[in-house]
Each structure stands twice: as structure tokens, then as C-alpha cells.
Amino acid sequence: MIDVAIIMGSTRPGRNGEAVAGWVHDLAVKRGDARFEVVDLADFPLPPLDEPMPAITGRYTRSHTRTWAAKIASFDAYVFVTPEYNHSAPGPLKNAIDFLYAEWTNKAVGFVGYGSVGGVRAIEHLRLVMSCLQVAHVSAQVELSLFTDFEDFTVFRPAGRHEDTLTTLLDQVLAWSAALKPLRTGERCEA
Ligand SMILES: Cc1cc2nc3c(=O)[nH]c(=O)nc-3n(C[C@H](O)[C@H](O)[C@H](O)COP(=O)(O)O)c2cc1C
């Protein structure tokens, strides 16, 4: 069975991200065709990148890096739940991504964004980052508006249509993650 991490991009006290990640998780677990777990960056406190060698070398020297690497390596796919901060993704999320390399590669990812324009600028930046790490990013994306999917910008009340988009996103993530499995396991792919 495919293991999927729902990674919460916000670490802020009082964050909207918690309700959004909970909504993603609740809908995802109803499928029964994969395992889903919310991963909270706040549970993996990472300083600004402090590894002497680039992550692509795999030479991790810090215990916090090894703990984070083991967590990310344990999944086959990811759903990033990301707010938009200054037209991009939150710094702690980018930092957490930069800490690792091989743990991300040959997996699939989908994006659930939120912000004044659905978090789309944060998602676009994350797509560039994921390309660099050889993570297959699916086209379906959930765009939640602070104006129409939250009351008073804080109480999450998503419009019903987002469930269909999330379902499509998860379908795509699971399909691509399964297709990439031979690359993760080193099995031979026949042409
Ligand atoms: C530092 C900061 C910068 C922000 N910049 C943007 C932005 O550029 N575009 C946008 O749509 N919302 C922006 N927002 C609003 C956030 O998207 C909104 O507050 C969201 O709820 C933050 O997610 P969180 O509550 O899970 O941390 C910003 C919020 C913060 C804290």
C-alpha cells in the first residue's frame, strides 16, 4: 500500500493550516486505498540549514537531519498543504525540503494551497523546487480562498467543489507514486 504524508507547511501559532490538513486527511482516509498521515513541521524542529555538505551527497551529520530524513523516506508520496507567504511558500517549508534530497526523489506530490488567491503562487514555486528534486508533481491542485473558504479569514468552511478536486489530486498522486515504484525499489523497468 502507498504511504502518503500530508505535510503541513505552516508552523505558525494559530495557523489555518491545521484545519486544512485535517480536512485533507479526513477525506483521504475514507478512500481506503492508501495510508495517509499528517506530518507537522513543528514536530521536526529544524534550524536554518546547518549541514556542511549539500543534501544531494547524502552525508548528513546532524541528528535533526537524520530524524527528518527517516520520516520523509518512509513515504511514497506527499501532499503539501501550503499557505502563501509573500507570493511564495513559507520559509520553514522550503528549509525542510532543502535539508534532504534522495528521500524525496522518484515520488509523487500534489498541492493544496490557501491564501487570497488560493495559494497558487506558493504552489507554482513549490513545483519548481519539486522538479529539481525529481518529484513528480500532479496537475490537479486545490486552491482555497481566504475570502470564500474561510469565515473571517480564520474559520475553515471549504466550498463543496474542493472535495472533487482533492479526490482527483489524490487519484493522480497515488497513480504516479505507484508508477514510479520501480525507480524507488531499483526494480528493472522493461522498455
Ligand atoms: C508573512 C505572511 C505573508 C503573507 N503573504 C501573503 C501573500 O503574499 N499572499 C496571500 O495570498 N496571502 C498572504 N498571507 C496570508 C496567508 O496566506 C494567510 O494568513 C494564511 O492563513 C496563512 O496560513 P497559516 O495560517 O496556516 O499560517 C501572508 C501571511 C503571512 C503571515
The ligand as a Tripos MOL2 file, in Angstrom:
@<TRIPOS>MOLECULE
LIG
   31    33     1     0     0
SMALL
NO_CHARGES

@<TRIPOS>ATOM
      1 C1          4.2310   36.5450    6.4380 C.3       1 LIG1
      2 C2          2.9290   36.4230    5.7110 C.ar      1 LIG1
      3 C3          2.8640   36.7780    4.3890 C.ar      1 LIG1
      4 C4          1.6850   36.6100    3.6740 C.ar      1 LIG1
      5 N1          1.6810   36.8800    2.3450 N.ar      1 LIG1
      6 C5          0.6040   36.5220    1.6070 C.ar      1 LIG1
      7 C6          0.6450   36.6090    0.1970 C.ar      1 LIG1
      8 O1          1.6060   37.0190   -0.3960 O.2       1 LIG1
      9 N2         -0.4410   36.2050   -0.4910 N.ar      1 LIG1
     10 C7         -1.5670   35.6940    0.1330 C.ar      1 LIG1
     11 O2         -2.4980   35.2970   -0.5480 O.2       1 LIG1
     12 N3         -1.6390   35.6250    1.4800 N.ar      1 LIG1
     13 C8         -0.5730   36.0090    2.2200 C.ar      1 LIG1
     14 N4         -0.6170   35.9070    3.5820 N.ar      1 LIG1
     15 C9         -1.8550   35.4600    4.2120 C.3       1 LIG1
     16 C10        -1.7970   33.9610    4.4640 C.3       1 LIG1
     17 O3         -1.9590   33.2290    3.2770 O.3       1 LIG1
     18 C11        -2.8880   33.5730    5.4550 C.3       1 LIG1
     19 O4         -2.7010   34.3300    6.6380 O.3       1 LIG1
     20 C12        -2.8680   32.1020    5.7790 C.3       1 LIG1
     21 O5         -3.9080   31.7960    6.6590 O.3       1 LIG1
     22 C13        -1.5470   31.7220    6.4340 C.3       1 LIG1
     23 O6         -1.5140   30.3560    6.6910 O.3       1 LIG1
     24 P1         -1.3830   29.8010    8.1920 P.3       1 LIG1
     25 O7         -2.4850   30.4770    8.9870 O.co2     1 LIG1
     26 O8         -1.6230   28.3270    8.0770 O.co2     1 LIG1
     27 O9         -0.0130   30.1510    8.6540 O.co2     1 LIG1
     28 C14         0.5340   36.1050    4.3280 C.ar      1 LIG1
     29 C15         0.6060   35.7850    5.6790 C.ar      1 LIG1
     30 C16         1.7810   35.9230    6.3670 C.ar      1 LIG1
     31 C17         1.8390   35.5000    7.8240 C.3       1 LIG1
@<TRIPOS>BOND
     1     1     2 1
     2     2     3 ar
     3     2    30 ar
     4     3     4 ar
     5     4     5 ar
     6     4    28 ar
     7     5     6 ar
     8     6     7 ar
     9     6    13 1
    10     7     8 2
    11     7     9 ar
    12     9    10 ar
    13    10    11 2
    14    10    12 ar
    15    12    13 ar
    16    13    14 ar
    17    14    15 1
    18    14    28 ar
    19    15    16 1
    20    16    17 1
    21    16    18 1
    22    18    19 1
    23    18    20 1
    24    20    21 1
    25    20    22 1
    26    22    23 1
    27    23    24 1
    28    24    25 2
    29    24    26 1
    30    24    27 1
    31    28    29 ar
    32    29    30 ar
    33    30    31 1
@<TRIPOS>SUBSTRUCTURE
     1 LIG1         1 GROUP 0 **** ****
